[in-house]
Structure formats: C-alpha cells, structure tokens
C-alpha cells in the first residue's frame, strides 16, 4: 500500500476516507492480465484515468471501456472530445 494517497471528501455532512491508487499499481498488485469490461463513472476523474490507461499501455489489456460523461464538469465537452481521439 506504499505510495497511495488518502483523500477525504465531504458530501451531505458525511466524511469518507478513500484510498486512491493508480491503475498501473492495481493491475500489478492484483495480477490482472486482462479486463473484459471496465465501467468508469467517477464524476470528472475520467479525464485523469483514461489518459493514464493510454500512457501506461494498460488500455491494450482492456477489451471494452464504458464511460459516463457529465456536462456539469468544467470543460466537459472539450475534454470529452480529446478522450474520444485517444
């Protein structure tokens, strides 16, 4: 678990601790060779996750990726267009 960040989010007066890990670390630590379907619905963080999957080459080990886009995120249209070109 070394090098992982702990982030606290506040929503509706509820505080939650979330362990944040890079996809590359998860693939390695869980000995994942291939993913058939990856569903990403993380309220705007997809703009960090998808480029990471591409930059590390992990995207070639994923057969299908489903992404839920939201238009209430700043620059969502521009960022979404960039992701579609990856």
C-alpha positions, 0 to 999 in steps of 0.5 A: 500500500506504499505510495497511495494517497488518502483523500477525504471528501465531504458530501451531505455532512458525511466524511469518507476516507478513500484510498486512491491508487493508480491503475498501473499499481492495481493491475500489478498488485492484483495480477490482472492480465486482462479486463473484459469490461471496465465501467468508469463513472467517477464524476470528472476523474475520467479525464485523469484515468483514461489518459493514464490507461493510454500512457501506461499501455494498460488500455491494450489489456482492456477489451471494452471501456464504458464511460459516463460523461457529465456536462456539469464538469468544467470543460466537459465537452472539450475534454470529452472530445480529446478522450474520444481521439485517444 
